């Protein structure tokens, strides 16, 4: 097989040490690709964090209300299962209140952060 003349370097013109190793090493290519992909995924996922937290709080409340209703229909209003889901619903509502307060605090901070400049 004949090598292309454009890819060979003359002996007097050597590449820097690091460039030669990175170009030839599969590990270097894999590390670079992993770093680029990791950075992209890290920054692409940040805006969804707030919305996901808010949705999780609301989803938990709706799920516990559903399970409470189902346990009342199947086992009765004063059953052990219904009492369990009442307790879970109470905890979910408390967590939802915390999420709402945190959300309002973030919104206020983002909206009013420049007021002290004027």
Secondary structure, DSSP 4 states (H G I P E B T S, - for coil): -PPPTTT---TTSPPPHHHHHHHH-HHHHHHHHHHHHHHHHHHHHSTHHHHHHHHHHHHHHHHHHHHHHHHHHHH-TTSHHHHHHHHHHHHHHHHHHHHHHHHHHHHHHHHHTTGGG-
